[in-house]
Structures are given as C-alpha cells and as structure tokens.
C-alpha cells in the first residue's frame, strides 16, 4: 500500500509549446468532476504573483494541468481549457489570480462531425468519427468501453455537434460519456472504470465517517487522484453513519428508502468526485458521492436529473 505522506503538487499553464510552472506559489483549488456530459471544471487561486506574471498569463496561456496527491501516489486531476483569468486582492497583504477552466469545454461546445458511415458500421465506428472531431479541439480518447460487435443494417450520416451524436449513440447502447482530464470516456451503465478497487478505512486515508444521504453515500479521503467517475470503492458497512429518519408521519415512505442506501457487501461506484486542495493550508482531500453497485438503492430525483450512468436495476427503477 502506497504511503500518503508528503504532499505532491504541480500546476502548469501552457499554450503551443510554451509552459509556465507555478507550483512553488500558494495555490488553493477545487476540481469538480461530473458523471454526465457536463465538462469537468476547476477553480483555482494562485497567490502573490508579480503584476508582470499576471499579465503574461492573461495574454499567453489557454490550458492548465494540475497534478496532486502524495510522493508515493499522485496523478493528473485536471487538464483543460482556461475560460477566465481575473486578478484580485484577498486582504491588504495577499493578491491572487483566479483561474476558471473546463475540461472538454472547446470540444463540447465547438466539435462538429460531418461524415457518412456505410452499411455494416459498428457503434465503435461512430465513436471514432466523433473522436476525430473532438481531437481537433484538443481532446483525446480516454477509456472507451466495448459497445458490442453488432453492425448497422443501413448506412447513416453524422452531421452536427459531436456531443449530440455521442449522446444519441450512448442512449441506444446503454452507456454514457463524459469529459475528464482532457479525455472523452465512454462507459456502459453500471460498469466500473478500469483500475484497482479503492479500499477505504482509517488505515488507508478515509477521513471521518462516511454519511448516508438520500442521494448516496458521501465519503471523504486524503487526496486520491485515482478516485474518478466510475471508480469502484469498498467501504465497510459498519463505518457508515446511517441517515436519520424524519419523525413526520408522511415521511414513512422516504424513511424506508433511506434503509436502501448502504450496501451490505460494501461495494460502491463513484458518481461524483471533487478534489479540494490548499498548498499552504489544511485542505488536501477528495470527496466522492457513491451508489451501491448492486443497483439496490433508491435513486433520488436529484441523482436521476444529473444523468448518472446507472446499472440495469437502477435504470429500470428510475424509469418507473
């Protein structure tokens, strides 16, 4: 087991072969990842830059990459396009440059696919056509699941936004796609993202006790770059604080639903992942919202509305 000791952090701004490493400055950041097509985003505050450096950043750079974790376990937690750079002052002593960036922003907003596929094309052929359009805006293929060998009985024309073509394909293939760390991932509903299971307990970096809520189990851990959308988590049932019942008579139905949140086998799937960090402060953790992987939990309207990729048991329940 890798030791989570001695923080690791790197933030680099870049454009067309140019790069600027700002890792030695104080940086406070929040990275939010989404389970559907909403681009991942980061909001970061970089402190006490010179006026000259602030102006250089504002004029010359359009990409940001952030790596974080610990010396023995660290990785990329964000790679995306800069949207806004704004300077400000936090107090009489400290100035900051705030940056807002989204991963897949340009590809999501501007990638256009315009091609014809012949009879006998596969779902992967459609994905590849969309990825070609995304690639023109800096996006790379991430994890692309096997969508099956079935072949179309007729040709088709793809014309319009690449994101719309991908959404239509995924809806028909019981899958979903998302933008994360400069990549496009395609995953079957309920499928775990490849990688080792993250076992969470007091010895492996879990912070406090997970909380069961109507939207899923919320768990906090020391900064964990390997925790991403679709990651398989293992949490001991006994370590989870169960949600409190409402004493109101009309709440009996919702109270029963709360009993379905915690998994008896301890296996969950991350549906929302946020990274919080302050290189000169206490914040250095990852927070995930997860659903039990067996499809036995109640799906709240809020989770359903976010377009969460659900296992078959969840999908049937959500459509009911």
N, C-alpha and C positions, 0 to 999 in steps of 0.2 A: 504494500500500500504506500503510495507516494505521501510524503510528509507535506502538510500545509503549513510551511514555516518560511518566513522572509518573503515579503510581497514582491511580485514581479509586475512591472507596468511599462508599457511603451505606447506612445501616441505619435503618429506620423501624419503630416499633411503632405499631399502630393499633387502633381499635375505634369503630364507629358515628360516624364523622366526626372523632374525636379522633386525634391523631398525636403522636408523640414521636420526634424525630430525635436519635440517639445517635452520629452519625458522627464526632464530634470526640474520642470516647473511644478508648482502645485496645480493639480487638476481634480476637479470634482465632476462626476458624471453619473448619468443614468441611461442605461441601454434597455429599450423595451422591444421585445420580440412578440410577433403575433402569429397565430396558428392559421390564419387565412391569407388572402391576397394583400392585406394591408402591409405596406413596406415597414420593415424594422426601422427604428429610429434611435438616435442618441442626442441627448442634450448635455453639453459639457461646458464647464467654466475653467478657463486657463488664466492663472493669476499672475499679475505683475510683469507683464511683457513690456518691452520698450515700445514707445509710440511708433518707431520705425518698423519694428517687427509686426505690430498690429496692422499697419498699412500694407506691408508686404503680403501678409496672409489674406487680407481683404481683396487684394488685386490679383494674386498669382496662383492661388490654390483652390481646387474644387473637389478634393477627395480626402477622406480621413479614415485611418485604420487604427484600431485600438486592440492591443493585446493585454491581457491581465490574468492574474492568478497568483501562483507562488513559484519559487525557484524550481521545485520538482514537478509542478503541474501547472502549466499555463498555456494559453492559446488565444486565437483570434476570437474576439467577442463582437467586433463590429468592423464592417468595411462598406462604406457608402459615399454618397454624393453630398457635398456641402450645399445647404439651402440658404442659410443665413449666418452672417457674422456680425456681431454687434458689440461695441465696447461700452463699458460702464464702470462704475465705482461702487464697491460694496460698503466701504467705510472711509474715513479720512486717510487711511494708510494704504488699503488694498484696492487695486484696479483689477478688472477682469476683461477677457474677451470671451463672450459666449458664442458657441457654435451650435447650430442645429443641422443635423444631417439625416438623410434617409437612405437605407439600402434598397436598391432597385427602383428608386424614385424616377430616374430617367427612363429606364426600361418599362416600368409600369405605365408611365404617362405618355411615352412617345414611340415605343416599338410598334411597328406596323408590319403585318405579314401579308404578302400578296403572291400566292403561288397556287398551282393546281397539282393535285395528287391523283395518280391514276388508280383505276380499279385494282384491288388487291393490296392497297396500302394498309399499314398497321397503325395502331394508336401511337406507337413509338415514332413513326414517320411524322405524325402531326406534331408531337413534342419536338422533334428535331427541327421542323420547319419554324416553329415558334422560337426555339432557342437560337436559331440563326438570326432572327430579328432582334431578340434580346441582346445577343452578343454585340450588335452594332452600337449598343448603349452601355457597354462595359460589363454586362452580366455574364456569368459563367455557369455551366451545368453543375448542380450540386448532386444530392442523392436523387436519382431517377429510378423509381421502382419498376418492376416488370409488370406491364399492363396487359400481358397476355398475347398469345400468338394469333388471335383472330384477325381475319383480313376483311376489309370492306368489300361489299359486293358491287359497289359502283364508285366511280371517281368523285372527287369533291374539290371545291375551290375555297381556299382560305383567303379572305380579303377583309381587312380591318385591323383593329387593335389586337396585338398578340395576346394580351391578357384575356381578352374575351374569347379567343379561340381556345386558349388553355383552360379557361373556366368551363366552357361547353364540353370539352373533351373529358375533363375530370369528373364533371357531374354524371356523364354517361358511363364512366369507368369505376365508379365508387371510390374516387380518390380526391385529393386536393393538392394545391400547390401553394408555396409561399416563398417570399423573398427573405434571405437571411445571409448576412456576411458577404454580400456581393454575389450570391449564387441563387439559382432557382431550384427549389426542391420539389419533387413530385412524390407523394406518398399515399399508399392505399389507406382508406379509412380504417382506423384501428391498428395500423401497422406501426411497430416501433421503429424509430430511426436506428440504423446500424450503429453498433458501439456497445461497449460493456455496460452492464447494469450498474447504476449508481446506488450503492447501499448506504442509507443514511441512518446514522445513530450518533450518540455522543462521542464515539471514538473516531468517527470519520468526517466530522466537521459540521454536523447538524447543530443549528443554533436554536436554543429553547425547545419548545414542543410544537409540533405541527398542530394546526387548528382546522377542524372540520367545519365547513360552511355549506350553505345550500348550493354554492357554485363549485364546490370541490374542496380538496384538502390543500391548505396553504402551508408550505414548508419553506423554511429559511436555512441556508447553509453558508459556510465560508465560501468565498468566491470560487465558482466552479464553471470554467469555460466549457466543459464537456456536457453541461446540462443545457439542452436545446429543445426546441419544439419537437415532440415525439419521443424524447428520451425515456427509457424505461427506468423507473425509480422503485426501490424496495424500501418500505418503511414499516417498522414493527407496529402492529395494531395497538399494542399497549402503550406506545409513546405518543399517541394522538389524543389531543383534547377533543372530546366529542362536543358537538353543538348543543346549546341549551334549548330546551323546549320552551315554547310560549305557553303561559297559563290560560290564555284566552280560549274559550270553548270552541270557537270557529276555527282555531288553528290546529285541531287534532289531526287533520289530514296532512298538513305540512310537517307536523311533528313526526309522523310516521315516515315521511320521505327522508328526514334527516338521518334516520337509522340506516339508510342505504348508502351513505356517503363513504364510510370506512370499509376497506377491503379486508376480508378475513385472511386472505393469502398474502397481504402486504404488497401487492404488485400494482403500480400506478403508471400512468402515462402523463408526461408534462404537456399541458395545453397552453400555458402562458409562462414565459420566463423573462425576468428582469434582473439586470446586474446593477448594483449600486456601489460606487467607489469614491473615495476621497484620499488622495495620495498622502495628505498631511493630516488626516482625520481618522475617526474610528470606523466609518462606513467602509466595509470591504466584504460584501456578501452577495449572494444570489438568492432570489425568491422565486418560487415556482408554484403555480396552481396546477394541481393534477387530479385526474379522474381515475377511479379504479379501472383496471384494464379489462376486467371480465364483462364490462357492459352492464353491471347490475345496479348502478347508481341512478338516481333521478337526475334528469337533465333540466336544469333551470332555464327559464326563458332567456336570461342574460347569456348563458353559455351557447344556447342554440342560435341566438341572434348574431353571435360573433362568427358563425360559420365554422365551428370546431369540427375537424375530421373525426367522425365517430365510428366506433365498431358497429357491426351489423345490429347487435342488440340495442345499442344506443340509437341508431338511425331509425329503427322501427318504432322505438318509444317516442322519439322526437317528432315523427311524422303522425303519430296517433292523435 
